[in-house]
């Protein structure tokens, strides 16, 4: 049986989250042996402090949740998260740019952030599968490969338009990136051990969820 805890990014992305909430999240991550916690940029320092002396990673989101901000803002946000101690950055692509064919903008954003992360942190690229066709999903994955990212991720899991991570999407993404050293993170709607295991079987190396405790204690 898979040790599901080591796949889990224990996630708290509520804009109402307090330092105390983040400390609770981190204590749970330590207790259950989760791979990482995933938090809003402003909470990065609090997570680093709460996880000092452990091997739990800290993932911070940038351009979250819409991805429709200026590249310069994503760059500065990423710099700040790295300075605060993030081990991983989960960035949201500019979905509108991808859909209208402005692939250079999408690739350049990923490339700039990958450059900042190199040697310091993993860069995970959120493509928001619920808004994309299969061809667009493949294109987003290929751009992530070309731009030097470490991972492609299904969705933010918080947008109204987000859809739950599906086995089909994970398979498609995994098949696109597997020969280039990138891994896949499945996020959005992962609520039980059976669902998590199915996504892992499809190729996911990481599961982003706020239901980590339920998943590992079922």
N, C-alpha and C positions, 0 to 999 in steps of 0.2 A: 504493500500500500504506500502511495506517495506521501511524503511528509509535506502536507499542504502548507504548513506554517512558513516554510522556507520559500514559498512562491508569493506570499502575500505582502503587498504594499498596504499597510493599515492606514486608512485614509480619513482625513477630516478636512473638508474644504468649505465648510459653512463660513459665510462672511461674519457670522455672529460668534464664531469660536473665540474663546478667551485663552489667556495663558494657562489657566487652570485646566481648561478642556484639553489643551495640547499636552500638558503634563500627564493627564489621565491617559490619553492616547499612547504616549510614550511608555508609561508604566505597563500598559496592556501589551505593547509590542515586546517589551522585555520579558514579561511573564510568559507569553505564548510563543516566543521565539520567532516573531515575524521577521521577514527579510528587511523591511524598511517601513518608515512612516512617510506619508505624503501630506504636505501642509501648504497653506497659503504663504506667499513670500514673507509677509510681515511676521510670521510665526517661526521662521527658520531658526533664528537665534534661540528661541525658547526650546525648540526641539533639540538643538545641539546641546544645550545646557542639560536638558532632562536625560539625554542619552549618553552623556559623557562616560567613557570607560566601558562602553558596550560595543558590539559589532553591528548593531542595528543602523542601517543607512538612513539618511535624511534626504527625501526628494521634495523639491519646491517647484511649484508651477509658475510658468511665465506666459504672458499673453493670454491669461486665463479669465473667463472660459471661452471667449468668442474668437480670439486670435486676430481680430480685425483692428488692431492698433498699429501704430507706426513701428517699423523695424527698429528705429533708434530707441524706442521705449522698451521693446523686448530685450535689446542689447543691454541697456542700463539696468533693467530689472534683473537680468541674468547675472550681470557683474556683481550686483548687490547681494543676491542670493549666494553666490559662490564666496564672496567675501565674508558672509555670515556663517559659512560652514556647510553649505549643501553639498552632498555627495552625488546628487542626481538632479537634473533639471527636466521637468516635463513641460515642453513648450507646445502651444497650439498653433498650427499653421494658419495662414490667411486663406480660409476656405473659398472666399469669393474670388480671390486672385487665381486659385487653382481652377475653379469652374469656368472662368472667362479665358483661360489659356495663358495667363501671365505666369508661366512656369519659372521664368528667371527670378521673379520676385520671391516666389515660394522657396526656390532652391537657395537663393542668396541669403534669405533669413536663416534658414537651417544651417548654412555654411558658416555664417558669422557666429552663431551660437555654438556650433560644434568647435570652432576655433577657440572660443573662450573656455569651453569645457575641457579641451584636450589636456590630458595628463592630470586633471583635477576632479573631473566628474563625468558621469554618463549622461548623454543627451538622449531623451526619449521624445519622439515626435508624435503628437496627438493629431490624427488626421480626420477625426469626427466622421466615422463610417456612415452614420445615419443620414448624412447630407450628401453622400457621394454615390455615384454609379460604380460598378465593379471596375470599369476601365479607369475611372478617376482614382479609385483606391490603389490600383496597381501603379498608376503614374505617381501618386504621392509617395508610395513606398520606394519607387525607383529614384525619385528626387532625393529622398532621405539617404539612400545608399550613396548616390553621387556626391552629396553634400557632406558626408562624413559623420552622420549620426550613428548612435549605438543601438537604437531601438525604435520600432514603430508601435504606436499604441492606438487602440480602436477608437476611444472617445473620451470626452471629459466626464461623461456620466451625469452631468448636471444640467445641460441645456434641455429646454423643452423638446427640441428636435432630436436630441440624443436617442439612440435606441440601445437596448441591451447588447452586450458583446455576444456575437453568435459564433458557433463552431465554423460556419461557412466563411465568415469574414476572417477569422483567425487562420484558417487553412490557406485562404487566398493570400493573406499577408505573409504568412510563413513561407509559402512556396516562392514568393517573390523575393524575399530577402535572405533566405537560409544559406545560400551559397556565398554570401558577402559578409558573413560574420555578425549580422544584426540579429537581435532577438525581438520577440513580440510580447507586448503587454496587453492583456485583455482587461478592459475596464467598462463598467456600466452594467448594472443589473445582475451582478454575480452575487447570489444570495444563499447558496447552499453548497455542500461538499460535492454533490453529484454534478452540479453545473460547473464548478471549478475544475473538477477532474476531467470533464469532457473538453474543456477549453485547453487544459494542459495536454491532453491526448492529441488535440488538433494542432498543437505547436506552440502554445503560449508558455513562456518561461517565467512570466510574472502575472499576478492577478491583482488588479487595483480594486479595492472594496472597503466599504465601511462595515461589512458583515463578517470580517475575519474571525472573530471569536466564535460566532455561530458555525462557520465553516469548519474550524478545527476541533470543535467540541461535539459535533454531531456523531 
